[in-house]
Amino acid sequence: MTQAAMSLRHTARRARRRGTALGLLAWLAGIVFVLPVLWMVLTSFHSETDAATNPPSLTAPFTLSAYREFFGASGASPWPALINSTTASVVSTLLVLLLALPAAYALSIRPVRKWTDVLFFFLSTKMLPVVAGLLPVYLFAKNAGLLDNIWLLVILYTSMNLPIAVWMLQSFLADIPGSLIEAAQMDGARLPTILGRIVAPIAGPGIAATALICFIFSWNEMLFARVLTGVVAQTAPVFLTGFVTSQGLFLAKVCAASTVISLPVLAAGFAAQDKLVQGLSLGAVK
């Protein structure tokens, strides 16, 4: 065997070992992230007595008592909070896409002057701590009579997610060939037609990835929802904090509530899994 062939075999063997090590590391990281979620789901099927044991009991009998209490068998119903979260998350995500897609088009396919400065301006709006703007927003909402109003959260979530959406969509739309846009313009297509029939289908995976991230950010937001809502516009994360009372922490009910509230995000993630992977790879640096 020649020295070149031996060197090639050695390189291939080293690459296989590196791949195996990286695979094991990825599995380990996945297990570390998934185990707390599995433990939460398991605890939600235990009674409060079994859930509070130290160390926890894996062989404790399963029961649906925590879910029955969460869904209103004793106490407030979670459905208004879940509907509020769904309304705020879905509507704000749609508004973000409607506003971010034309902006990303202007910054990528038909870039305006100093478009990098515009992108930096969008990014700079995320540098302000959210808590720093909490008091002005609260005072505005109080004077405008918008406290405990779900549409105030829709506006806030739209403004909070718009910068990251523009950044993401700009990177996705930058990969669309300009020749397609020029051909459509030569055929007389106007901007709405170009965005709806050419840009949107090609950048569909990127748009889906952006929508999913905006939906998750809106669904999980709690600071503004906690301060600006009361009973009428209460969202699911705020409703979840109601299980931590002066009487103690009801662990089984908290785990049941957390499992139910996490299901929409998990369902959206699984439904858009292929689009999410395609979208994130579409905007990658090649």
N, C-alpha and C positions, 0 to 999 in steps of 0.2 A: 504494500500500500504506500502510495506516495505521501510526501509530507503535506501536500495541499489537501489530499483527501482526509488525512488524519485530523488536520486542523479544522476541516469542514465538519467532520463528525463531532469533534470536541465542541465546536460552536453550537451545533444543533442540540447536543446533550445539555449544554449549559442553558440554552434557551428554553428547553423543556423543563429543566429544574426551576428556572426563574418563573416560568408560567405556572408550574405546580404550586410554588410558594405564593405567588400572587393570588392564585385561585383559593388556596387555603385561607389566606389573609382576608379575602373578600367574603368567604363563607363565615369566618369568625366575626367580622364586622357586622354582617347581616344578622347573625345570631344575637349579638350584643344589642342591636337595635330592635329586634323582633321580640326577644324574651320579655321585656317589660310590657309590651302590648298583649302578649299571650297571657302573662300573669294577671293583667287587668281583666281580660275577658274571663279567665278562670275564676277570679275572685268575685266577679259579678254574679256567678251562679251559686255562691255560698251564702249562708245566713250571716247576719251581723256578728253572731257569736263566733262562728267558725272563721270568719274573715279577720277578726281581731286577735286570734290566737298568735302567740309568739313562742317558737317559730310557726309560720303558717302551716296548716294541714293540707296536704295534697289529696288525702283520702276522705275528706269531708263530703257528706252527701250534697248532691246538687239540688238547688231549689230556684224557682222563678220569683221568689218573694220580692227581691230587690227590683226586678223589672215591673212587677205589679204596682209597687209603691211609686216607682218613677212615673208610670203612665197614669197616675192619678187615683189609684185605689185609696190613697191617703195623702191629702195635700193638693197642691195646685197642679193643673194639667200642663205638660210640657209642650203641647201642640201649638199654642200661640207663639211661644218662643222659637220653636222650630220653623214655623211659617214666617216669622219675622226675619230669621237668619237666612232662610231661602230667598225671600223677597229682596233683602239688602244685597246678598251675594250675587244672585243671578242678574238683577237689574243693573247693579253697578258694573258687573263684568261686561254686559252688553254695551253699556254706555262707554266703557273704556275702549272696547274694540272699535266702536263707531268713531271715536275721536282719535284713537292712536293709529289706525290704519292710514288715513290720509296724511297724518303728520309723518309717519314713517316713510310713506311714499315720497313726500317732499324732501326728506332727508337722505334718501338712498337712491331711488330710481331717477328722480329729477331733483338733485340736491340744490338747495338754496345757497346763497352766499354765506360763508362762515358757518357751515352746517355743523362743524365740530364744536363751535362755541354754543350752538343751540343745544346739542346733546349734553354738553357739560352743564348748561343751565338746568336742563331736566334732571340731571344727576344731582346737582347741588341742592335741589329741593328735598332730596331724601337725606341730606346731611343734618337737617334740623331735627333734634330729638322731638319725638311726638309729644312728650309731656310738656315741652316748652310752649307749644301752641294750644294746650288744653284750656287754659284760663281764657284767652281771647275767644276761642270757639264757644266756650260755655256762656260767656257774657253775651256774645252775639245771639246764640240760640235762645237765651233767656229773654233778651229784649225783643227778639223777633217772634216770640211765642212758639218756638220750634222744639222746645224740650219735650222729651218722650214722643218724638215723631220719627217714624221709620225712614221717612224720605230725607231727613237730615243725615242719617247714616248713609243712605245711598249716595248723596252728594259728597260726603267726606270720603267714603271708600273709593269713589270714582277719582277724586283728586289725589288720593294717596297712591293708587295703583297706576295712574296714568303715566308717570315718568318711567317706571320699570317696563311698562308695556311698550312705550315708544322705543326704548332702548332695545328690547328684545325683537320687536317687529322690524326695526331698522336693519338689524343684522340678518334677519331672514329674507327681507325684500332685496337686500344688496346682492343676493345670489341669483335673482331673476334676470335673465338676459334682456338687455335693453332693446335688442332687435324685435322682440315680441311687442313691446310697447310701441315702438316706431311703426311696425306693420299695422297695428290696430289704429293708430292715429292716422295713418295714410288711408285707411278704409273709412275714416270719418267717425271713429268711436270717441265719445266724450269721456271725461274723467270718471263719472259714476259707472259707466259701462266698463271702462278699463279696470277699475277697482273691483267691481262685482263679478265680471266674467273672465278676467285674465289673472289679475294679481291674487285675488282671494283663493281660487282653486289651486294655483301653483304653490302658494304659501300656506295652504290649508294645515299641514302639520305644525308649522310654526305658530299659526293663529290658535290652533288647539292647545299647544303647549302654553302660550301666553294666557289664554282664557283659563286654563286649569290653575295656573299659578295665581292669577288674580282672584279666582274663586276661593282658593285655599286661604289666601291672605285675608279676604273679606270675611270668610266663615270663622276664622280663628281670632279675629280682632276682638279685644275685650275692653281696652282702656277707655276709648270713646264711648262704647256701648254702656259701660258701667256708669260713667259720669253723666251722660246725656240722656239716658233712658230711665224709665221707672217701671211701670207695669204694662202699659199699652204696647210700647215698642221694645220690650225686653227681648234680647237675643239669647240663643242657646248657651253660649259661654257664660253669660251673666246668670242665667237660670241655674247653671251647674254650680255656681258658687253658693247657692242657697242651701246646699246640702252640708255646708260647713257652718254649724250653728254654735251657740254658746253651750249647748248640751254635749258637744263633742263632734267628732268626725265619724259619719256613718259610712264606713269604708265600702261595704257591699253596694250601697245605693250610689255612692260616688262612682264606683267602677261601672255599674250598670248604666248610669247616665253618660259617663264618658264614652262607653262603647256605642251607645245609640247615637250620640252626637258626632262621633267619628265616622259613622257609616256613610253619610253622604259624600264626605271627602274621599274615603276609600273606594266607594262605588264609582265616583267620577274618575279617580286615578286609574282603576282597572279598566274602565270603559275606554279611556283615552290613552291607554298604555302605549299602543303602537304609534299613535300620532305624537305622543310626547317624546318618544325616543327619536322618531324621524325629525321632529321639530327641533330638538336640541342639537341633533347632529347636522341639521340644515344650516344652522347659524354658527357652526364651529369653524375655527380657523383651519384652513386646509393648506 
